[in-house]
């Protein structure tokens, strides 16, 4: 307030020194300057984020109840160093650096913080339920299934430890897609950005057994459904109020795309209620052979308004993910997301009972399937009898489709992919 009085006194003195003719021309400029000065000096510290200024419908079905907006933690998270044979990584963006974020409605990408490295090698050995591969030290067949709702808005990219999920689901959530990242066999600490749940989620993950579902909240209908599903034994909820110390916000991007958590803390708090995962797909054995449709090099996927593509890489023998016209990488290490199998399933989307504007993936029944596993592409169909059932994949001749050992992506879309 003292600064404001000083400003007014100074302006008054200068006006008094002007003649009548000059005062007429200077008045409009002075008035505008005074208004701006008052706003800047008296406006307080409240900052309006892009989500606050967004259209109302973008927030109604994306609420995150009980999540503090002011808690800020360092942007630097603990992550393993790249193998010595790969290019050296650059340091992560510091707290004091301005990092550009984008408007979700525009589809423009968020920040790319790291140089791109090849996919991180997966543990050798056998036989993790979701990958048929080995385990990181400290993980085993008894490790619980932890499913995390992860944002895929442009502002959320790059992600933290999405590349270490055994299984990644991608499905629609209003305009852009969201992920359900399922962890069991790999060592992954910080995961995110975490977003709110949807009514489709319990039916998709129930076949894992009794997984933990980590999410930032939801509207009243979603929260009520999750509470019922936990009481019925479908899942175990993990929200910030259950272990506040295991959730935090960063200051390198705006709310709500800066909300993260620590998987070890979640497991320590409620892991004894969670079961190890059941297999969701069948894997190739020594004698099993798929009837191959072809060997394309690229498949483009559209889920809602989120566009991505997967490209085959002979060096890593994996399908590499791209979105926003660039490689999809890990925030802290620069490892590109790679999968040994990319499974695209055509499903219907109904209206959610919690909000008619929210699409709900129908994950039971049957539909068309495009399966890319190892170097091979197999066209066929999928079927699933209900939430307790795993995904059954058959080729066009009716033979089972089995996946190469390794991490899996399953995209639930109502738009046929483009295979090249």
Buried (B, 14 or more C-beta within 10 A) or exposed (E): EEEBEEBEEEBEEEEEEBEEEEEEEEEEEBEEEBEEBEEEEEEEEEEEBBBEEBEEEBEEBBBBBEBBBEBBBEBBBEBBEBEEEBEEBEEBBEBEEEBEBBEBBEBBBBBBBBBBBBBBEBBEEEBBBBBBBBBBEEBEEEBBBBBBBBBBBBBBBBBBBBBBBBBBBBBBBBBBBBBBBBBBBBBBBBBBBBBBBBBBBBBBBBBBBBBBBBBBBBBEBBBEBBEEBBEEEBBBBBBBEBBEEBBBBBEBBBBBBBBBBBBBBBBEBBBEBBBBBBBBBBBBEEEEEBBBBEEBBBBBBBBBEBBBBBBBBEEBBBBBBBBBEEBBBBBBBBBBBBBBBBBBBBBEBEEBEBBEEBBBBBBBEBBBBBBBBBBBBBBBBBBBEEBEBBBBBBBEEEBEBBBBBBBBBBBBBBEEBEBE
